[in-house]
Amino acid sequence: MAMLDSSVVNIALPRLGQELGASVSGLQWVLDGYLLALAALILVAGSLGDRYGRRRVFVVGVVWFGVASVLCGLALSTPMLVVSRVLQGIGGALLTPGSLAILQAVFHREDRARAIGTWSGLGGIAAAVGPLVGGLLVQLWSWRLAFLVNIPLVVVCVWLALRYVPETRDEEFTGHPNVLDSVLGAVGLAGITAALVEAPVRGADWLVVGSGVLGVVSFTAFVLLQRRQANPLVPPALFANHTFVVANALTLVVYAALTGVMMLMGLQLQTSLGYSPTAAGVAGLPITLIMLALSSRSGQLAARWGPRWFLVLGPLLIAAAMLLMTRITPGASYLGSVLPAVALFGLGLSIVVAPVTATVLAAAPDRYVGLASGVNNAVARTGGLLAVAVLPAAAGLTGAAYADPAALTSGWRTALLICAGLAAVGGFLALSIRDNVLAPSTPPHSCGIDSPPTQVANKT
């Protein structure tokens, strides 16, 4: 649900904007309201799971997400939808890191890469299939159905979690999660995002400047506190590992590129090429099929050969696919222009998504698995958040430009060049990775368990 709803709205943007009378900045807030809450709170959510139980926090997040989805589906105005999307992002922050941390805690080390590969692949598939599902639901009834469809998923998910998922936690965790740090991080991201989104519309007025200053000051205070506190929300020791830092830097730029392209592709296909919502969703189906076929295998091979070349090749293929997408303009055929680009895009995603996630978690100490998952998810959402905030203005899309085929096509091409550059930067960053953190830590014929399990809580 969390991955799906991060992309399902993209295909609904034209209809949503038309019905609610939203401008480009209004549509940006519909996307960024969700990403902002997700990025700002996912760190404390990861530590909540480590402290109080990962399954418990996961289930709370799923239920919260479902309630917020109902509010989104019933929204009568753009501000109401934005507020509901923020609430939805809080639920996403509670459930996302917990799901990954549960896998890391209950699988043996030699099996984790494959398990995480499957998790990453399914999450990536959900994000990629979002436009297809969104298109079908929008054309079937309304953009509102894209949110209301989450209700049966909530029921099934809670039942499966309570019946089959063991409870795990960090037994060494003491004290309480750091709320002050979370507030500072949230205010920092919110202030910077508000300034970036509103500046092209309002100019350098007091609200834009004030938001920017508040964001920078709050984020600076957040970073300083992490270095000085005894129990920081993000332990600086995590960033002592070079591979962990590089993998997160790659995540930032690649996910910024991905989010920027996925945000605009649905608009370009519908507004400039005349696709229906369903046809625009079906156009991206090869991405889903390729990821379904290759993501899990990609995680396995990265564990065997090391993640470095997967993290180099994947982003470079994504960058090449984005350059091919510049041919998706009015009059372009699906087979000649759209299909080759989205197929290469899916191949690049399947190569990089699972290995980068597994690399981040393997590079962190086991006791920080929930926190490492939170950091990586926060980095990914922050990349998407900044892309949504900055890219439209950088590409010359403001006001109602998303409804003008000529203006949108011009902005689409500019945005693709920017995003291709970001993806390529991610590939070059991965060249500095030297060690294979995914390699099993025990000899092939020895017992894979170093000591009795301590992370699975006793059931009563």
C-alpha positions in Angstrom: 0.0 0.0 0.0 2.7 2.5 0.9 4.7 1.9 -2.2 1.6 1.8 -4.4 0.2 5.0 -3.1 3.5 6.8 -3.6 3.0 6.3 -7.4 -0.7 5.6 -8.0 -1.6 9.3 -7.6 0.7 10.2 -10.5 -1.7 8.8 -13.1 -4.6 10.5 -11.4 -3.1 14.0 -11.4 -4.8 15.3 -14.6 -8.3 14.3 -13.4 -7.6 15.3 -9.8 -6.3 18.7 -10.8 -9.3 19.3 -13.1 -11.9 18.3 -10.5 -10.4 20.2 -7.6 -9.1 23.1 -9.6 -5.5 22.6 -8.5 -2.5 24.5 -9.9 0.9 22.9 -10.4 1.9 23.8 -6.9 -1.3 22.3 -5.6 -0.5 19.0 -7.3 3.1 19.2 -6.0 1.7 19.4 -2.4 -0.6 16.4 -3.0 2.5 14.4 -3.8 4.9 16.1 -1.3 2.5 16.1 1.6 2.7 12.3 1.6 6.5 12.2 0.9 7.2 14.8 3.6 5.5 12.9 6.4 7.1 9.7 5.2 10.6 11.1 5.0 10.4 13.1 8.2 9.0 10.4 10.5 10.4 7.2 9.1 13.5 7.5 11.3 11.6 7.6 14.6 9.2 5.0 13.3 12.2 2.6 12.8 13.3 3.2 16.3 9.8 2.7 17.6 9.7 -0.7 16.1 13.1 -1.6 17.6 11.9 -0.5 21.0 8.3 -1.6 21.2 8.1 -4.4 18.7 8.4 -4.3 14.9 5.2 -6.2 14.2 3.2 -4.1 16.6 4.3 -0.8 15.1 3.8 -2.3 11.6 0.2 -3.2 12.3 -0.5 0.3 13.9 0.9 1.8 10.7 -1.3 -0.3 8.4 -4.5 0.6 10.3 -3.5 4.3 10.4 -2.8 4.2 6.7 -6.2 2.8 6.0 -8.1 5.4 7.9 -6.1 8.2 6.2 -6.9 6.6 2.8 -10.6 7.0 3.5 -10.1 10.6 4.3 -8.2 11.1 1.0 -11.0 9.4 -0.9 -13.6 11.8 0.7 -11.6 15.0 0.3 -13.6 17.9 -1.2 -10.8 20.4 -1.8 -7.0 20.5 -2.5 -6.1 21.6 1.1 -8.3 18.7 2.5 -6.6 16.2 0.2 -3.1 17.5 1.2 -3.8 17.2 4.9 -5.2 13.7 4.4 -2.1 12.8 2.4 0.1 14.0 5.2 -1.8 11.7 7.6 -1.4 8.9 5.1 2.4 9.5 5.0 2.5 9.1 8.8 1.0 5.6 8.4 3.4 4.8 5.7 6.3 5.9 7.9 5.1 3.5 10.6 4.8 0.4 8.4 7.6 0.7 5.9 10.8 0.3 7.9 9.2 -2.3 10.2 8.4 -4.6 7.3 12.0 -4.6 6.2 13.4 -4.9 9.7 11.3 -7.9 10.3 12.9 -9.7 7.4 16.4 -8.7 8.5 15.7 -10.0 12.1 14.2 -13.4 11.3 16.2 -14.6 8.3 19.7 -16.0 8.7 22.4 -13.8 7.2 23.1 -16.0 4.2 19.4 -15.9 3.3 18.8 -12.2 3.8 19.9 -10.9 0.4 17.3 -13.1 -1.3 14.6 -12.2 1.1 15.4 -8.5 0.8 15.6 -8.9 -2.9 12.0 -10.3 -3.0 10.9 -7.4 -0.6 12.5 -4.8 -2.8 11.2 -6.4 -6.0 7.6 -6.5 -4.7 7.9 -2.9 -3.4 9.3 -1.8 -6.7 6.6 -3.6 -8.6 4.0 -2.0 -6.4 5.4 1.4 -7.2 5.7 0.6 -10.9 2.2 -0.9 -11.1 0.8 2.2 -9.4 0.1 4.0 -12.7 -1.6 1.0 -14.1 -3.8 0.5 -11.1 -4.4 4.2 -10.9 -5.4 4.4 -14.5 -7.9 1.6 -14.2 -9.5 3.0 -11.1 -9.7 6.6 -12.4 -11.3 5.4 -15.6 -13.6 3.0 -13.8 -15.1 5.7 -11.5 -12.9 8.5 -10.0 -9.4 9.3 -8.7 -11.1 8.8 -5.2 -11.2 5.0 -5.8 -7.4 5.0 -6.0 -7.4 5.7 -2.2 -10.5 3.8 -1.1 -9.2 0.6 -2.7 -6.8 0.4 0.2 -9.5 -0.7 2.7 -9.7 -4.4 1.8 -5.9 -4.5 1.6 -5.7 -3.2 5.2 -7.9 -6.0 6.5 -5.9 -8.7 4.7 -2.6 -7.2 5.8 -3.5 -7.0 9.4 -4.8 -10.5 9.5 -1.7 -11.9 7.8 0.6 -10.0 10.2 -1.1 -11.1 13.4 -1.4 -14.7 12.2 2.0 -15.4 10.6 4.6 -12.7 11.5 6.7 -13.2 14.7 7.3 -10.3 17.0 10.9 -9.0 17.1 12.6 -6.1 18.8 16.1 -4.8 19.8 16.6 -6.2 23.2 19.5 -3.8 23.8 17.3 -0.8 23.2 16.8 1.3 26.4 15.0 4.5 27.1 12.5 6.1 24.6 12.7 7.3 21.0 14.0 10.8 20.7 10.9 13.0 19.9 12.8 16.3 19.8 15.1 15.1 17.1 12.1 13.9 15.1 10.4 17.2 15.4 13.5 19.1 14.3 14.0 16.9 11.3 10.3 17.2 10.3 10.3 21.0 10.6 13.5 21.2 8.7 12.2 19.2 5.8 8.8 20.9 5.8 10.4 24.4 5.8 12.8 23.7 3.0 10.0 21.9 0.9 7.6 24.8 1.4 10.2 27.3 0.2 11.0 25.3 -2.8 7.4 24.6 -3.9 6.1 28.1 -3.3 9.0 30.2 -4.5 8.2 29.9 -8.2 4.6 31.1 -7.5 5.0 33.6 -4.7 8.5 34.8 -5.3 10.8 35.8 -2.4 8.0 36.9 0.0 8.0 36.7 3.7 6.4 33.2 3.8 8.9 31.7 1.4 11.9 33.3 3.0 10.7 32.5 6.5 9.9 28.9 5.6 13.4 28.4 4.1 15.2 30.0 7.1 13.1 27.9 9.5 13.9 24.8 7.6 17.6 25.3 7.3 17.9 26.3 11.0 15.9 23.3 12.2 17.8 20.9 10.0 21.1 22.3 11.1 20.1 21.9 14.8 19.0 18.3 14.0 22.4 17.4 12.6 24.3 19.1 15.5 22.2 17.2 18.1 23.0 13.9 16.4 26.7 14.5 17.0 26.3 15.6 20.6 23.6 13.4 22.2 24.3 10.2 24.1 21.3 8.5 22.4 20.8 10.3 19.0 18.0 9.4 16.7 20.6 8.7 14.0 23.9 7.4 15.6 26.9 9.0 13.7 28.6 5.6 14.0 26.3 4.4 11.2 28.0 6.8 8.8 31.4 5.6 9.7 31.0 2.8 7.2 31.9 4.0 3.7 29.7 1.5 2.0 26.7 2.6 4.0 27.3 6.3 3.1 27.8 5.6 -0.6 24.7 3.3 -0.8 22.5 6.0 0.8 24.0 8.8 -1.4 23.2 6.6 -4.4 19.7 6.1 -3.1 19.1 9.9 -2.7 20.0 10.8 -6.3 18.5 7.7 -8.0 15.2 8.0 -6.2 15.0 11.7 -6.9 15.4 10.9 -10.6 12.8 8.1 -10.5 10.2 10.1 -8.6 10.7 13.1 -11.0 10.1 11.0 -14.1 7.2 9.0 -12.7 5.5 12.2 -11.6 5.6 13.6 -15.1 5.2 10.5 -17.3 1.5 10.1 -16.5 0.9 13.8 -17.3 2.9 13.6 -20.6 1.1 10.4 -21.8 -2.4 11.8 -21.1 -2.0 15.5 -21.9 0.5 15.5 -24.7 -0.1 12.1 -26.4 -3.8 11.7 -25.7 -3.7 8.5 -23.8 -6.6 7.5 -21.5 -5.8 6.9 -17.8 -5.9 3.2 -18.3 -3.7 3.3 -21.5 -1.2 5.5 -19.7 -1.1 2.9 -16.9 -0.7 0.0 -19.2 2.1 1.8 -21.0 4.3 1.2 -18.0 3.4 -2.4 -17.5 6.7 -3.7 -18.9 8.5 -2.1 -15.9 6.4 -4.3 -13.5 6.9 -7.5 -15.5 10.7 -7.1 -15.8 11.1 -6.3 -12.1 8.9 -9.2 -11.1 11.1 -11.5 -13.2 14.5 -10.2 -12.2 14.6 -8.4 -8.8 14.9 -11.4 -6.6 17.6 -13.0 -8.8 19.4 -9.7 -8.8 19.6 -9.8 -5.0 21.0 -13.3 -5.1 23.7 -12.5 -7.7 24.7 -9.3 -5.8 25.3 -11.5 -2.7 27.5 -13.9 -4.7 29.5 -11.4 -6.7 29.3 -8.3 -4.6 27.0 -5.3 -5.1 29.4 -2.8 -6.7 28.8 -3.5 -10.4 25.0 -3.9 -9.9 25.0 -0.4 -8.3 27.0 1.0 -11.2 25.2 -0.6 -14.1 21.6 -0.2 -12.8 21.7 3.6 -12.5 23.5 4.0 -15.8 20.8 1.9 -17.6 18.1 4.1 -15.9 19.9 7.2 -17.1 20.0 5.8 -20.7 16.3 4.9 -20.5 15.5 8.5 -19.4 17.3 9.8 -22.5 15.3 7.4 -24.7 12.1 8.9 -23.1 12.9 12.3 -24.6 11.4 10.7 -27.8 8.0 10.3 -26.0 6.4 13.3 -27.6 3.1 14.1 -29.5 2.8 11.7 -32.4 5.3 9.1 -31.0 4.2 5.5 -31.3 4.2 3.1 -28.4 6.3 0.3 -30.0 8.8 2.7 -31.4 9.3 5.2 -28.6 7.5 4.3 -25.3 8.2 0.5 -25.1 12.0 0.5 -25.6 12.4 3.3 -23.0 10.2 1.7 -20.3 11.7 -1.7 -20.9 15.2 -0.4 -20.4 14.0 1.6 -17.4 12.6 -1.6 -15.8 15.8 -3.5 -16.4 17.8 -0.8 -14.7 15.5 -0.7 -11.7 15.6 -4.5 -11.3 19.4 -4.4 -11.3 19.8 -1.7 -8.6 16.8 -1.7 -6.3 17.3 -5.0 -4.4 21.1 -4.8 -4.2 21.2 -1.2 -2.9 18.6 -2.0 -0.1 20.5 -5.2 0.9 23.8 -3.3 0.9 22.6 -0.6 3.2 21.2 -3.1 5.8 24.3 -5.4 5.6 26.7 -2.5 6.1 24.9 -1.5 9.4 25.3 -3.4 12.7 22.5 -5.9 13.2 21.2 -4.1 16.3 20.5 -1.0 14.1 18.7 -2.9 11.4 15.4 -1.0 12.0 17.2 2.3 12.1 19.2 1.6 9.0 16.0 0.7 7.2 14.5 3.9 8.4 17.5 5.9 7.3 17.5 4.4 3.8 13.8 4.9 3.4 14.1 8.5 4.7 16.8 9.2 2.2 14.8 7.7 -0.7 11.7 9.7 0.2 13.7 12.9 0.7 15.1 12.4 -2.8 11.6 12.1 -4.1 10.4 15.0 -2.0 13.1 17.3 -3.3 12.5 16.2 -6.9 8.8 16.9 -6.7 9.5 20.3 -5.1 12.2 21.5 -7.5 11.8 19.7 -10.8 8.6 21.4 -12.2 10.1 24.9 -11.7 13.5 23.8 -13.1 11.7 22.4 -16.1 9.6 25.5 -16.6 6.3 24.0 -15.4 4.2 26.4 -13.3 0.6 27.5 -13.0 -1.6 25.4 -15.3 1.2 24.4 -17.6 0.5 20.7 -17.0 -2.7 21.1 -19.1 -0.9 22.6 -22.1 0.6 19.9 -24.4 3.3 22.2 -25.9 4.5 23.6 -22.5 4.3 20.2 -20.9 6.4 18.5 -23.6 9.1 21.1 -23.4 9.2 20.7 -19.6 9.2 16.9 -19.9 12.3 16.9 -22.1 14.2 19.3 -19.7 13.2 17.3 -16.7 14.4 14.0 -18.3 17.8 15.5 -18.9 18.1 16.6 -15.3 16.9 13.2 -14.0 19.2 11.3 -16.3 22.1 13.3 -14.9 21.1 12.4 -11.4 20.8 8.7 -12.1 24.2 8.7 -13.8 25.8 10.4 -10.7 24.4 7.5 -8.6 26.2 5.0 -10.9 29.5 6.8 -10.6 29.2 7.0 -6.9 29.0 3.2 -6.6 32.5 2.8 -8.2 34.0 3.7 -4.8 32.5 0.6 -3.2 35.2 -2.0 -2.6 34.0 -4.6 0.0 31.2 -7.2 -0.5 29.1 -6.6 2.6 26.6 -9.2 1.3 29.0 -12.1 1.5 28.1 -14.7 4.2 30.0 -14.2 7.4 30.4 -17.9 8.0 32.3 -20.6 6.1 30.1 -22.5 3.6 30.0 -25.8 5.6 29.7 -24.4 9.1 26.6 -23.7 11.1 25.0 -20.4 10.0 23.9 -19.5 13.6 26.6 -18.0 15.8 24.6 -18.0 18.9 21.1 -18.7 20.2 18.5 -16.3 18.7 17.9 -13.2 20.9 15.8 -11.0 18.7 12.5 -13.0 18.6 10.3 -12.1 21.5 8.6 -14.9 23.4 4.9 -15.3 22.7 2.5 -15.6 25.5 
